Amino acid sequence: MNLSSLTAVLMLASAAGTGSLSATAAPWVPVTPLKAVSPAASPAAAVFSPGLEADPSLAPSAAIQNASAPKAPAKHPIDVWLEECTAKDESTQGQLACLAEAYKKWDAELNRVYRELMQKLPEAARPSLKASQQAWIKHRNEEFNLLTSLYGMFDGTMYGLMQAADQVDFVRKRTLELSSYLDVLNTG
């Protein structure tokens, strides 16, 4: 698996800020509102959309379009580190070493964010966070067992890379999820 494939595996499933990306998600596209017209005034409009025609005067201004267009989220420093690490050594062993270190970094970040979130939550909400995290850990362990079984069925070094990347992404997603809760507390 080359760097671009590995990056695609990691980034495709990565969170965009607080959510996850989808390979099929369409970007926001401004649409020009339609106005009713008579078929006699615009025969082409009557064929393709009877009674409707694009009305440029009703389109949002460029300033409004730019203000409401989603901004690309900044890359997390661990993601940047992983990209740089994998670019330095594209061998399987180099990629695996980078992924192993990225896993450690994401796990440490998850623990940091969890502790900070636990401190900032109201006392009454802390047991829910603790129970949620314990359930997530159980789910993570089962998911990792599944990944081991799944990728273990195949020969080839790329499957080890895919398993490692999936494990990194799994912890990354939880970290970003808890970070989004922390953001709510910090900005709300």
N, C-alpha and C positions, 0 to 999 in steps of 0.2 A: 504494500500500500504506500503510495507516494504521499508527500506532504499535503498536496492539494486535496487528495482523497480523504486523508485523515482529518484535515481541517474541515472539510465538508461534512464529515460524519459528526464532528464535534459541534460545528457551528449550526448545522441544519436543525439539530434538535435543541440548540441552546435557547435559553430564555432571552427574549427581547425585552430588556428591562425587567419586567416581572412576569411576563407570559412566555409562551413558547412559540417558536416559529413553525410554520407549516410550509412544506414544499409546494402546496397548492394555494396558499394564501395570496390573494391578489393585492397589489398596492392600492392605496387610495387614489382614485382618479376623479377629477372634477367633472361634473356632468352639467351640460347646458340645459336649463329648464326649457320645457316645451310650452307653446301657446297654441290655442285652438285656431285653426284657419279653415276656410271653406275649400272644398276640393277644387272649385273653379279658380281660386286664387293661386293654388299651387298643386297642379296635377301630380307631380312626383310625390309630394307629401301624402296625397290621398292614396297613392298606390302602396307606399311602404308603411305609413302610419296614418290611417284615415283621420283627418281632422286635427292632426298635430304637426307642428313644425318647430324646429329649433328657434329660440328667440334669444339672440346674443345680448340684447339689452337686459335680460333677466339673469345673465350669468354673473357669478360672484366675481368681484374684482380680484386682480392678481394678489393684492395685499391680503385679502381674506383667504384666498386659496393657500398662500404660503403660510399664513398664520395657523391655519387649521390642519395643514399637512403634518403627518407624524414625523418626528425627528428620529434619525437613526440613533439608537442608544450608544453611549460610549462603551468601548470594550472594557471588561473587567481586567484589572492588572494580571490576574492569574491566566486569563485567556491570552493576553499579550505575551506573557512569559512563555506559555506553552507553544505559541506560534514561533517565537524566536528560538526556543529550544529544539523544536522539531526541524527547523530550517538549518540548524547547525549540523545535524547528523541524521541523514535520511535512511540509515540502515535500520533493520528491524530492531536490533538491540538498542540502538539510539532512540528510536521512537518509543519502545517499551519503557526505557529508563525515563524519558520525558513524561510519559503518561503516569508512571508510578510516582514521580515527584509531584506532578500536577494533582494527583489524587490526594497525596499528603497535604498539599497546600489548600485544596478545597475542603478537606476534612477539618483542618485547623481553622479555616475561615468559618465553616459551619459551626464549630464549637464556640468561636468568638461571638458570632452573631446570635447564637442561641443564648449564651450567657447575658449578652447585652439586652436582648429582647426580654429575657426573664426578669432582669432588674427593672426595666421600664414599664412592664405590664402592671396593671393594678393587681393587688394581692389576690383578688377573687379569680382572675383569669390565669394565674400561673399554673394551677393544677391541669387546666385544659391544654396548655402548651406542653407541659411535661408528658401528659398522656398521649398527645399527638406525636411528639418526638419519639416516644417509646414505640408507638405503633409504626412510625416510619422506619425505625431501626429494624424492627421485625420484618417489615415489608422489604427493606433494602437487603437483608440477609437472604430472604427467599428469592428475591429478584437475582441476586448474585449467584445463588445456587442454580437458578434457571439458566442464566447466561453461561455458566460453566458447563452445564449439560448440553445446551444448544450448540455453542461453539466447539465443544469437545467432540462433537460428532464428525467434524470435518478435519481433513489434513490441510496443512498449509499455514505459513506464518501469519498471513493476513487475518486469520480468525482470532489469533491471540491479540493482535492489535485492535480488532473490532471489539473484542470483549473488554479490553482495558479502556478503550475510548467510551464504551457504553457505561462502564462503572464510574469513570470520571464524570460523565455527563449526568448520571443519576444523582451523585452527591452535589454537583454543581447546581442542578435544578432546585434541590431542597434548600441549598444555601441562598440562592436568589429569591426563593419563595419567602423564607424567613426574613431576608433583607427587605423585601417589599413591605412586610408587616412592620418592621422597624421604621421604615420610611414614613409609613402612615402615622406612627406614634410621634416621630420627630417633626413632621410637618403639619399634623392635624391639630 
